[in-house]
Protein backbone atom coordinates (compact mmCIF):
# COMPACT_ATOMS: atom_id res chain seq x y z
CA UNK A 1 0.00 0.00 0.00
CA UNK A 2 2.82 2.43 0.88
CA UNK A 3 4.53 1.67 -2.44
CA UNK A 4 1.43 2.91 -4.29
CA UNK A 5 1.15 6.27 -2.49
CA UNK A 6 2.72 8.06 -5.44
CA UNK A 7 -0.35 7.09 -7.50
CA UNK A 8 -2.61 9.19 -5.24
CA UNK A 9 -4.12 12.12 -7.13
CA UNK A 10 -4.36 15.10 -4.77
CA UNK A 11 -6.63 16.94 -7.18
CA UNK A 12 -9.12 14.06 -7.22
CA UNK A 13 -9.12 13.96 -3.43
CA UNK A 14 -9.75 17.72 -3.28
CA UNK A 15 -12.60 17.41 -5.79
CA UNK A 16 -14.22 14.56 -3.87
CA UNK A 17 -13.82 16.40 -0.55
CA UNK A 18 -15.47 19.53 -1.97
CA UNK A 19 -18.40 17.50 -3.29
CA UNK A 20 -18.75 15.79 0.09
CA UNK A 21 -18.81 19.16 1.90
CA UNK A 22 -21.60 20.45 -0.34
CA UNK A 23 -23.63 17.26 0.16
CA UNK A 24 -23.31 17.48 3.95
CA UNK A 25 -23.70 21.25 4.38
CA UNK A 26 -26.63 22.05 2.07
CA UNK A 27 -29.21 19.89 3.95
CA UNK A 28 -28.28 21.64 7.23
CA UNK A 29 -29.49 24.96 5.86
CA UNK A 30 -32.14 23.59 3.49
CA UNK A 31 -33.52 20.33 4.97
CA UNK A 32 -35.93 19.81 2.08
CA UNK A 33 -33.12 20.05 -0.47
CA UNK A 34 -31.33 16.85 0.52
CA UNK A 35 -31.85 15.29 -2.89
CA UNK A 36 -30.73 18.50 -4.62
CA UNK A 37 -27.53 18.58 -2.57
CA UNK A 38 -26.13 15.60 -4.52
CA UNK A 39 -26.60 17.39 -7.83
CA UNK A 40 -25.17 20.62 -6.42
CA UNK A 41 -22.17 18.73 -5.05
CA UNK A 42 -21.41 17.23 -8.46
CA UNK A 43 -21.89 20.54 -10.28
CA UNK A 44 -19.88 22.68 -7.86
CA UNK A 45 -16.95 20.26 -7.50
CA UNK A 46 -16.81 19.61 -11.25
CA UNK A 47 -16.90 23.33 -12.03
CA UNK A 48 -14.18 24.16 -9.50
CA UNK A 49 -11.95 21.33 -10.68
CA UNK A 50 -12.42 22.38 -14.30
CA UNK A 51 -11.41 25.97 -13.50
CA UNK A 52 -8.52 25.31 -11.13
CA UNK A 53 -6.90 22.08 -12.28
CA UNK A 54 -8.15 21.17 -15.73
CA UNK A 55 -6.68 17.94 -17.18
CA UNK A 56 -5.43 16.91 -13.71
CA UNK A 57 -8.36 14.61 -12.90
CA UNK A 58 -10.29 11.93 -14.73
CA UNK A 59 -13.74 12.72 -16.09
CA UNK A 60 -16.50 10.59 -17.54
CA UNK A 61 -15.39 11.63 -21.01
CA UNK A 62 -11.69 10.93 -20.45
CA UNK A 63 -12.39 7.39 -19.21
CA UNK A 64 -15.43 6.29 -21.21
CA UNK A 65 -15.25 8.64 -24.16
CA UNK A 66 -17.88 10.97 -25.48
CA UNK A 67 -21.43 10.16 -24.38
CA UNK A 68 -23.66 9.80 -27.48
CA UNK A 69 -26.74 12.02 -27.55
CA UNK A 70 -28.88 9.79 -29.74
CA UNK A 71 -30.74 6.51 -29.46
CA UNK A 72 -28.60 3.40 -30.01
CA UNK A 73 -29.41 1.35 -33.07
CA UNK A 74 -31.03 -1.96 -32.08
CA UNK A 75 -29.16 -5.11 -32.97
CA UNK A 76 -29.38 -8.81 -32.18
CA UNK A 77 -26.20 -10.11 -30.51
CA UNK A 78 -24.37 -13.06 -31.98
CA UNK A 79 -25.17 -16.15 -29.94
CA UNK A 80 -22.97 -19.22 -30.12
CA UNK A 81 -22.68 -22.35 -28.00
CA UNK A 82 -19.15 -21.38 -26.92
CA UNK A 83 -20.30 -17.95 -25.74
CA UNK A 84 -23.32 -19.44 -23.99
CA UNK A 85 -21.15 -21.93 -22.07
CA UNK A 86 -18.63 -19.23 -21.15
CA UNK A 87 -21.22 -16.73 -19.95
CA UNK A 88 -23.60 -19.20 -18.28
CA UNK A 89 -22.06 -19.11 -14.76
CA UNK A 90 -21.83 -15.31 -14.66
CA UNK A 91 -25.29 -14.97 -16.21
CA UNK A 92 -26.76 -17.23 -13.54
CA UNK A 93 -25.21 -15.21 -10.71
CA UNK A 94 -26.23 -11.89 -12.29
CA UNK A 95 -29.80 -13.11 -12.81
CA UNK A 96 -30.08 -14.08 -9.15
CA UNK A 97 -28.44 -10.84 -8.07
CA UNK A 98 -30.77 -8.73 -10.19
CA UNK A 99 -33.82 -10.51 -8.83
CA UNK A 100 -32.68 -10.25 -5.21
CA UNK A 101 -31.70 -6.60 -5.64
CA UNK A 102 -35.10 -5.75 -7.11
CA UNK A 103 -37.01 -7.58 -4.37
CA UNK A 104 -34.82 -6.03 -1.68
CA UNK A 105 -35.44 -2.57 -3.14
CA UNK A 106 -39.17 -3.22 -3.20
CA UNK A 107 -39.03 -4.43 0.41
CA UNK A 108 -37.20 -1.27 1.51
CA UNK A 109 -39.75 0.85 -0.33
CA UNK A 110 -42.58 -1.04 1.38
CA UNK A 111 -41.11 -0.31 4.81
CA UNK A 112 -40.75 3.39 4.02
CA UNK A 113 -44.16 3.88 2.41
CA UNK A 114 -46.22 1.34 4.39
CA UNK A 115 -47.26 -0.38 1.17
CA UNK A 116 -46.92 -3.87 -0.29
CA UNK A 117 -45.36 -4.82 -3.60
CA UNK A 118 -46.05 -7.77 -5.91
CA UNK A 119 -42.93 -9.94 -6.18
CA UNK A 120 -44.31 -11.72 -9.24
CA UNK A 121 -44.91 -8.49 -11.16
CA UNK A 122 -41.53 -7.14 -10.07
CA UNK A 123 -39.60 -10.15 -11.38
CA UNK A 124 -41.61 -10.37 -14.61
CA UNK A 125 -40.96 -6.68 -15.27
CA UNK A 126 -37.24 -7.07 -14.59
CA UNK A 127 -37.10 -10.13 -16.86
CA UNK A 128 -38.71 -8.30 -19.77
CA UNK A 129 -36.42 -5.29 -19.33
CA UNK A 130 -33.29 -7.43 -19.24
CA UNK A 131 -34.29 -9.29 -22.40
CA UNK A 132 -34.85 -6.05 -24.32
CA UNK A 133 -31.89 -4.05 -22.95
CA UNK A 134 -29.12 -6.08 -24.68
CA UNK A 135 -30.73 -5.30 -28.03
CA UNK A 136 -29.71 -1.66 -27.42
CA UNK A 137 -26.19 -2.38 -26.09
CA UNK A 138 -27.46 -2.17 -22.51
CA UNK A 139 -26.38 -4.03 -19.38
CA UNK A 140 -28.56 -5.92 -16.85
CA UNK A 141 -30.77 -3.58 -14.82
CA UNK A 142 -32.28 -3.99 -11.37
CA UNK A 143 -34.25 -2.00 -8.85
CA UNK A 144 -31.84 0.43 -7.23
CA UNK A 145 -32.06 1.08 -3.48
CA UNK A 146 -30.11 4.34 -3.63
CA UNK A 147 -32.45 5.98 -6.15
CA UNK A 148 -35.55 4.54 -4.52
CA UNK A 149 -34.64 5.76 -1.03
CA UNK A 150 -33.64 9.19 -2.37
CA UNK A 151 -36.94 9.50 -4.22
CA UNK A 152 -39.04 8.48 -1.22
CA UNK A 153 -37.18 10.80 1.17
CA UNK A 154 -37.94 13.68 -1.18
CA UNK A 155 -41.65 12.84 -1.43
CA UNK A 156 -41.56 10.84 -4.68
CA UNK A 157 -43.23 7.60 -3.63
CA UNK A 158 -45.59 6.90 -6.55
CA UNK A 159 -44.93 5.24 -9.93
CA UNK A 160 -44.77 8.75 -11.40
CA UNK A 161 -41.35 9.15 -9.78
CA UNK A 162 -39.96 6.30 -11.88
CA UNK A 163 -41.45 7.78 -15.04
CA UNK A 164 -40.04 11.21 -14.16
CA UNK A 165 -36.63 9.68 -13.57
CA UNK A 166 -36.71 7.95 -16.97
CA UNK A 167 -37.80 11.17 -18.71
CA UNK A 168 -35.01 13.13 -17.00
CA UNK A 169 -32.41 10.54 -18.07
CA UNK A 170 -33.78 10.78 -21.62
CA UNK A 171 -33.42 14.58 -21.55
CA UNK A 172 -29.86 14.27 -20.28
CA UNK A 173 -29.11 11.78 -23.05
CA UNK A 174 -30.51 13.92 -25.84
CA UNK A 175 -29.59 17.43 -24.66
CA UNK A 176 -26.94 17.32 -21.95
CA UNK A 177 -24.80 14.32 -22.91
CA UNK A 178 -21.88 16.44 -24.22
CA UNK A 179 -21.78 18.36 -20.91
CA UNK A 180 -22.12 15.23 -18.77
CA UNK A 181 -18.84 14.03 -20.26
CA UNK A 182 -17.06 16.76 -18.26
CA UNK A 183 -18.31 15.49 -14.88
CA UNK A 184 -15.36 14.54 -12.67
CA UNK A 185 -15.37 10.91 -11.60
CA UNK A 186 -14.10 12.00 -8.19
CA UNK A 187 -17.35 13.94 -7.75
CA UNK A 188 -19.38 10.75 -8.02
CA UNK A 189 -17.55 8.90 -5.24
CA UNK A 190 -18.93 11.04 -2.34
CA UNK A 191 -22.46 10.66 -3.70
CA UNK A 192 -22.19 6.89 -3.65
CA UNK A 193 -20.53 6.92 -0.22
CA UNK A 194 -23.17 9.12 1.43
CA UNK A 195 -26.09 7.26 -0.14
CA UNK A 196 -24.59 3.89 0.85
CA UNK A 197 -24.08 5.10 4.43
CA UNK A 198 -27.63 6.45 4.67
CA UNK A 199 -29.29 3.27 3.41
CA UNK A 200 -27.06 0.82 5.30
CA UNK A 201 -28.66 -1.07 8.15
CA UNK A 202 -25.86 -0.44 10.62
CA UNK A 203 -27.84 -1.44 13.71
CA UNK A 204 -29.11 -4.64 12.09
CA UNK A 205 -25.60 -5.46 10.88
CA UNK A 206 -24.31 -5.24 14.45
CA UNK A 207 -27.22 -7.27 15.84
CA UNK A 208 -26.70 -10.09 13.33
CA UNK A 209 -22.97 -10.24 14.10
CA UNK A 210 -23.67 -10.52 17.82
CA UNK A 211 -25.95 -13.50 17.21
CA UNK A 212 -22.92 -15.64 16.22
CA UNK A 213 -25.20 -17.84 14.17
CA UNK A 214 -25.30 -19.09 10.59
CA UNK A 215 -26.71 -15.71 9.58
CA UNK A 216 -23.59 -14.06 11.02
CA UNK A 217 -21.32 -16.32 8.98
CA UNK A 218 -23.30 -15.67 5.78
CA UNK A 219 -23.28 -11.92 6.40
CA UNK A 220 -19.53 -11.67 7.06
CA UNK A 221 -18.62 -13.99 4.18
CA UNK A 222 -20.69 -12.00 1.71
CA UNK A 223 -19.47 -8.68 3.12
CA UNK A 224 -15.75 -9.52 3.11
CA UNK A 225 -15.73 -11.20 -0.30
CA UNK A 226 -17.67 -8.30 -1.81
CA UNK A 227 -15.18 -5.78 -0.41
CA UNK A 228 -11.96 -7.67 -1.16
CA UNK A 229 -12.95 -9.41 -4.43
CA UNK A 230 -16.10 -8.34 -6.25
CA UNK A 231 -19.86 -8.31 -5.92
CA UNK A 232 -20.45 -11.41 -8.05
CA UNK A 233 -18.17 -13.61 -5.95
CA UNK A 234 -19.56 -12.21 -2.70
CA UNK A 235 -23.18 -12.79 -3.64
CA UNK A 236 -22.42 -16.22 -5.11
CA UNK A 237 -20.64 -17.36 -1.94
CA UNK A 238 -23.43 -15.98 0.23
CA UNK A 239 -26.07 -17.82 -1.78
CA UNK A 240 -24.12 -21.09 -1.60
CA UNK A 241 -23.75 -20.80 2.16
CA UNK A 242 -27.43 -19.96 2.55
CA UNK A 243 -28.35 -23.01 0.48
CA UNK A 244 -26.09 -25.30 2.55
CA UNK A 245 -27.52 -24.04 5.84
CA UNK A 246 -31.03 -24.42 4.42
CA UNK A 247 -30.34 -28.06 3.53
CA UNK A 248 -28.86 -28.67 6.98
CA UNK A 249 -31.91 -27.14 8.66
CA UNK A 250 -34.31 -29.14 6.49
CA UNK A 251 -32.44 -32.35 7.25
CA UNK A 252 -32.61 -31.61 10.96
CA UNK A 253 -36.34 -30.87 10.77
CA UNK A 254 -36.96 -34.11 8.89
CA UNK A 255 -35.09 -36.08 11.56
CA UNK A 256 -37.15 -34.45 14.29
CA UNK A 257 -40.36 -35.29 12.46
CA UNK A 258 -39.29 -38.91 12.05
CA UNK A 259 -38.52 -39.16 15.77
CA UNK A 260 -41.90 -37.70 16.69
CA UNK A 261 -43.79 -40.03 14.37
CA UNK A 262 -41.65 -43.03 15.27
C-alpha positions as CSV (number, residue, x, y, z in Angstrom):
1,X,0.0,0.0,0.0
2,X,2.8,2.4,0.9
3,X,4.5,1.7,-2.4
4,X,1.4,2.9,-4.3
5,X,1.2,6.3,-2.5
6,X,2.7,8.1,-5.4
7,X,-0.4,7.1,-7.5
8,X,-2.6,9.2,-5.2
9,X,-4.1,12.1,-7.1
10,X,-4.4,15.1,-4.8
11,X,-6.6,16.9,-7.2
12,X,-9.1,14.1,-7.2
13,X,-9.1,14.0,-3.4
14,X,-9.8,17.7,-3.3
15,X,-12.6,17.4,-5.8
16,X,-14.2,14.6,-3.9
17,X,-13.8,16.4,-0.5
18,X,-15.5,19.5,-2.0
19,X,-18.4,17.5,-3.3
20,X,-18.7,15.8,0.1
21,X,-18.8,19.2,1.9
22,X,-21.6,20.5,-0.3
23,X,-23.6,17.3,0.2
24,X,-23.3,17.5,3.9
25,X,-23.7,21.3,4.4
26,X,-26.6,22.0,2.1
27,X,-29.2,19.9,3.9
28,X,-28.3,21.6,7.2
29,X,-29.5,25.0,5.9
30,X,-32.1,23.6,3.5
31,X,-33.5,20.3,5.0
32,X,-35.9,19.8,2.1
33,X,-33.1,20.0,-0.5
34,X,-31.3,16.9,0.5
35,X,-31.8,15.3,-2.9
36,X,-30.7,18.5,-4.6
37,X,-27.5,18.6,-2.6
38,X,-26.1,15.6,-4.5
39,X,-26.6,17.4,-7.8
40,X,-25.2,20.6,-6.4
41,X,-22.2,18.7,-5.0
42,X,-21.4,17.2,-8.5
43,X,-21.9,20.5,-10.3
44,X,-19.9,22.7,-7.9
45,X,-17.0,20.3,-7.5
46,X,-16.8,19.6,-11.3
47,X,-16.9,23.3,-12.0
48,X,-14.2,24.2,-9.5
49,X,-12.0,21.3,-10.7
50,X,-12.4,22.4,-14.3
51,X,-11.4,26.0,-13.5
52,X,-8.5,25.3,-11.1
53,X,-6.9,22.1,-12.3
54,X,-8.2,21.2,-15.7
55,X,-6.7,17.9,-17.2
56,X,-5.4,16.9,-13.7
57,X,-8.4,14.6,-12.9
58,X,-10.3,11.9,-14.7
59,X,-13.7,12.7,-16.1
60,X,-16.5,10.6,-17.5
61,X,-15.4,11.6,-21.0
62,X,-11.7,10.9,-20.5
63,X,-12.4,7.4,-19.2
64,X,-15.4,6.3,-21.2
65,X,-15.2,8.6,-24.2
66,X,-17.9,11.0,-25.5
67,X,-21.4,10.2,-24.4
68,X,-23.7,9.8,-27.5
69,X,-26.7,12.0,-27.6
70,X,-28.9,9.8,-29.7
71,X,-30.7,6.5,-29.5
72,X,-28.6,3.4,-30.0
73,X,-29.4,1.3,-33.1
74,X,-31.0,-2.0,-32.1
75,X,-29.2,-5.1,-33.0
76,X,-29.4,-8.8,-32.2
77,X,-26.2,-10.1,-30.5
78,X,-24.4,-13.1,-32.0
79,X,-25.2,-16.2,-29.9
80,X,-23.0,-19.2,-30.1
81,X,-22.7,-22.3,-28.0
82,X,-19.2,-21.4,-26.9
83,X,-20.3,-18.0,-25.7
84,X,-23.3,-19.4,-24.0
85,X,-21.2,-21.9,-22.1
86,X,-18.6,-19.2,-21.1
87,X,-21.2,-16.7,-20.0
88,X,-23.6,-19.2,-18.3
89,X,-22.1,-19.1,-14.8
90,X,-21.8,-15.3,-14.7
91,X,-25.3,-15.0,-16.2
92,X,-26.8,-17.2,-13.5
93,X,-25.2,-15.2,-10.7
94,X,-26.2,-11.9,-12.3
95,X,-29.8,-13.1,-12.8
96,X,-30.1,-14.1,-9.1
97,X,-28.4,-10.8,-8.1
98,X,-30.8,-8.7,-10.2
99,X,-33.8,-10.5,-8.8
100,X,-32.7,-10.3,-5.2
101,X,-31.7,-6.6,-5.6
102,X,-35.1,-5.7,-7.1
103,X,-37.0,-7.6,-4.4
104,X,-34.8,-6.0,-1.7
105,X,-35.4,-2.6,-3.1
106,X,-39.2,-3.2,-3.2
107,X,-39.0,-4.4,0.4
108,X,-37.2,-1.3,1.5
109,X,-39.8,0.9,-0.3
110,X,-42.6,-1.0,1.4
111,X,-41.1,-0.3,4.8
112,X,-40.7,3.4,4.0
113,X,-44.2,3.9,2.4
114,X,-46.2,1.3,4.4
115,X,-47.3,-0.4,1.2
116,X,-46.9,-3.9,-0.3
117,X,-45.4,-4.8,-3.6
118,X,-46.1,-7.8,-5.9
119,X,-42.9,-9.9,-6.2
120,X,-44.3,-11.7,-9.2
121,X,-44.9,-8.5,-11.2
122,X,-41.5,-7.1,-10.1
123,X,-39.6,-10.2,-11.4
124,X,-41.6,-10.4,-14.6
125,X,-41.0,-6.7,-15.3
126,X,-37.2,-7.1,-14.6
127,X,-37.1,-10.1,-16.9
128,X,-38.7,-8.3,-19.8
129,X,-36.4,-5.3,-19.3
130,X,-33.3,-7.4,-19.2
131,X,-34.3,-9.3,-22.4
132,X,-34.9,-6.1,-24.3
133,X,-31.9,-4.0,-22.9
134,X,-29.1,-6.1,-24.7
135,X,-30.7,-5.3,-28.0
136,X,-29.7,-1.7,-27.4
137,X,-26.2,-2.4,-26.1
138,X,-27.5,-2.2,-22.5
139,X,-26.4,-4.0,-19.4
140,X,-28.6,-5.9,-16.8
141,X,-30.8,-3.6,-14.8
142,X,-32.3,-4.0,-11.4
143,X,-34.2,-2.0,-8.8
144,X,-31.8,0.4,-7.2
145,X,-32.1,1.1,-3.5
146,X,-30.1,4.3,-3.6
147,X,-32.4,6.0,-6.2
148,X,-35.5,4.5,-4.5
149,X,-34.6,5.8,-1.0
150,X,-33.6,9.2,-2.4
151,X,-36.9,9.5,-4.2
152,X,-39.0,8.5,-1.2
153,X,-37.2,10.8,1.2
154,X,-37.9,13.7,-1.2
155,X,-41.6,12.8,-1.4
156,X,-41.6,10.8,-4.7
157,X,-43.2,7.6,-3.6
158,X,-45.6,6.9,-6.6
159,X,-44.9,5.2,-9.9
160,X,-44.8,8.7,-11.4
161,X,-41.3,9.1,-9.8
162,X,-40.0,6.3,-11.9
163,X,-41.5,7.8,-15.0
164,X,-40.0,11.2,-14.2
165,X,-36.6,9.7,-13.6
166,X,-36.7,8.0,-17.0
167,X,-37.8,11.2,-18.7
168,X,-35.0,13.1,-17.0
169,X,-32.4,10.5,-18.1
170,X,-33.8,10.8,-21.6
171,X,-33.4,14.6,-21.5
172,X,-29.9,14.3,-20.3
173,X,-29.1,11.8,-23.0
174,X,-30.5,13.9,-25.8
175,X,-29.6,17.4,-24.7
176,X,-26.9,17.3,-22.0
177,X,-24.8,14.3,-22.9
178,X,-21.9,16.4,-24.2
179,X,-21.8,18.4,-20.9
180,X,-22.1,15.2,-18.8
181,X,-18.8,14.0,-20.3
182,X,-17.1,16.8,-18.3
183,X,-18.3,15.5,-14.9
184,X,-15.4,14.5,-12.7
185,X,-15.4,10.9,-11.6
186,X,-14.1,12.0,-8.2
187,X,-17.3,13.9,-7.8
188,X,-19.4,10.7,-8.0
189,X,-17.6,8.9,-5.2
190,X,-18.9,11.0,-2.3
191,X,-22.5,10.7,-3.7
192,X,-22.2,6.9,-3.6
193,X,-20.5,6.9,-0.2
194,X,-23.2,9.1,1.4
195,X,-26.1,7.3,-0.1
196,X,-24.6,3.9,0.8
197,X,-24.1,5.1,4.4
198,X,-27.6,6.4,4.7
199,X,-29.3,3.3,3.4
200,X,-27.1,0.8,5.3
201,X,-28.7,-1.1,8.1
202,X,-25.9,-0.4,10.6
203,X,-27.8,-1.4,13.7
204,X,-29.1,-4.6,12.1
205,X,-25.6,-5.5,10.9
206,X,-24.3,-5.2,14.4
207,X,-27.2,-7.3,15.8
208,X,-26.7,-10.1,13.3
209,X,-23.0,-10.2,14.1
210,X,-23.7,-10.5,17.8
211,X,-25.9,-13.5,17.2
212,X,-22.9,-15.6,16.2
213,X,-25.2,-17.8,14.2
214,X,-25.3,-19.1,10.6
215,X,-26.7,-15.7,9.6
216,X,-23.6,-14.1,11.0
217,X,-21.3,-16.3,9.0
218,X,-23.3,-15.7,5.8
219,X,-23.3,-11.9,6.4
220,X,-19.5,-11.7,7.1
221,X,-18.6,-14.0,4.2
222,X,-20.7,-12.0,1.7
223,X,-19.5,-8.7,3.1
224,X,-15.7,-9.5,3.1
225,X,-15.7,-11.2,-0.3
226,X,-17.7,-8.3,-1.8
227,X,-15.2,-5.8,-0.4
228,X,-12.0,-7.7,-1.2
229,X,-13.0,-9.4,-4.4
230,X,-16.1,-8.3,-6.2
231,X,-19.9,-8.3,-5.9
232,X,-20.5,-11.4,-8.1
233,X,-18.2,-13.6,-5.9
234,X,-19.6,-12.2,-2.7
235,X,-23.2,-12.8,-3.6
236,X,-22.4,-16.2,-5.1
237,X,-20.6,-17.4,-1.9
238,X,-23.4,-16.0,0.2
239,X,-26.1,-17.8,-1.8
240,X,-24.1,-21.1,-1.6
241,X,-23.7,-20.8,2.2
242,X,-27.4,-20.0,2.6
243,X,-28.4,-23.0,0.5
244,X,-26.1,-25.3,2.6
245,X,-27.5,-24.0,5.8
246,X,-31.0,-24.4,4.4
247,X,-30.3,-28.1,3.5
248,X,-28.9,-28.7,7.0
249,X,-31.9,-27.1,8.7
250,X,-34.3,-29.1,6.5
251,X,-32.4,-32.3,7.2
252,X,-32.6,-31.6,11.0
253,X,-36.3,-30.9,10.8
254,X,-37.0,-34.1,8.9
255,X,-35.1,-36.1,11.6
256,X,-37.1,-34.5,14.3
257,X,-40.4,-35.3,12.5
258,X,-39.3,-38.9,12.0
259,X,-38.5,-39.2,15.8
260,X,-41.9,-37.7,16.7
261,X,-43.8,-40.0,14.4
262,X,-41.6,-43.0,15.3
